[in-house]
Amino acid sequence: MRVISVNVGLPRPVRGKDGLVMTGIFKEPVAGRIRMRRLNLAGDGQADLSVHGGPDKAVYAYPSEHYPFWRNELPGQPLDWAAFGENLTTEGWWEDEVHVGDRFRIGTAEVVVTQPRMPCFKLALRFGRDDIVARFLESGRPGFYFRVFQEGEVEAGDPMERISEDPHRVSVVDLVRLYLDKRGTMDRGLRERATQVEALPEAWRDHFRRRLG
């Protein structure tokens, strides 16, 4: 259970359907120890801070185990580490066993899981195909965001150690399924537990409270 690639990138213009769009989704693996700061990794940045970045989305992790699935789904598409815009390509932790509120130690930093990634149109820009946003969301392979609890340094090869689990045990996959459950057919108790997870941003908790009525 470790980090196998640390990836950063600064916002750059990309041509979309309506002209140039600034995006930080294009990242590249970097060597050596990188400072993990409260809002991002050193050398990394987000373009639209109204929807990206901030303390609750400071660092994005994506399991390397999902890459074979996407290589099968997207034949001919180059899929090197960081293809999904992740800061940390990880090994050994899947979204169904990682809970929002879990705390991890990576290198000398400590982080807390806050939410799954909900893709926007910039993922479509990255891959040059409009269907990738829906396919990514429906795949059950969203990756997860971290809040930086303690700043430190990280590098490829660092162990990724879970040092505490959130008591409500709401996994990253649970949250995506709850979000997609428009008819409210999923376990009401799970939805109630989600509203009690302190690490989950208030906007998510409000969303689930409204679903509960």
Secondary structure, 3 states (H helix, E strand, C coil): CEEEEEEECCCEEEEECCEEEEECCCCEEECCCEEECCCCECCCCCCCCCCCCCHHHCEEEEEHHHHHHHHHHCCCCCCCCCCCCCCEEEECCCCCCCECCCEEEECCEEEEEEEECCCCHHHHHHHCCCCHHHHHHHCCCCCEEEEEEECEEECCCCEEEEEECCCCCCEHHHHHHHHHCCCCCCCHHHHHHHHCCCCCCHHHHHHHHHHHC
